[in-house]
Amino acid sequence: MGRLLGVLFSGLLFFVVQYSSAENIVTREDKTQQLNAAALAQTKENVTYNGAYFKIAYPMGDVPAQYGVCTDVIIRAYRKLGIDGQQLVHEDMRGNFSLYPAKKNWGQNKTDTNIDHRRVPNLQTFFTRHGKKLLASNKPQDYQAGDLVTWMLPGNLPHIGIVTDQLSEDGLRPLIVHNIGAGPKLEDMLLDYAISGHYRYALF
């Protein structure tokens, strides 16, 4: 009898583990789809590129909806998943300020909830610390929907965008949602500039 109960318990445990794993896979896929949809939705909005310093609320603060830069695409997309990048970046910077480039790059001596999450190097640091830093390759097949990519533009200007599930006309490259100056666009530009980073956050 005890042996039978042991077999039944083992079978039940196996079922629970398998069911839980399946649930995690569905959740991950759902999050990826939500992030992908949130990025694509921004390409339908009328947003003027504006990198000016704005005083905004905290937490869940945002610049006026009609304005934005490349980092705002990321922050706004994740908020559709209930993730407030402004607060998360601020809290991590507050406790680990020396690990961020704020002092070196912009002469800051303390955090600033109005701007810290809107700067690409800060997001790179945050995603490296709290997400997955992946290979920054020039092989399109290494990128999947929901991934975050950073580039270094001419003039040493950092840039960031979101990989989508849409493909280029030849089917070889994933299209990117980004704002490089003309508002959020869906474009075939993955390999147009030097890739400086490849990350995955909150999708695993």
Order of alpha helices (4+ residues) and beta strands (2+ residues): alpha-beta-beta-alpha-alpha-alpha-alpha-beta-beta-beta-beta-beta-beta
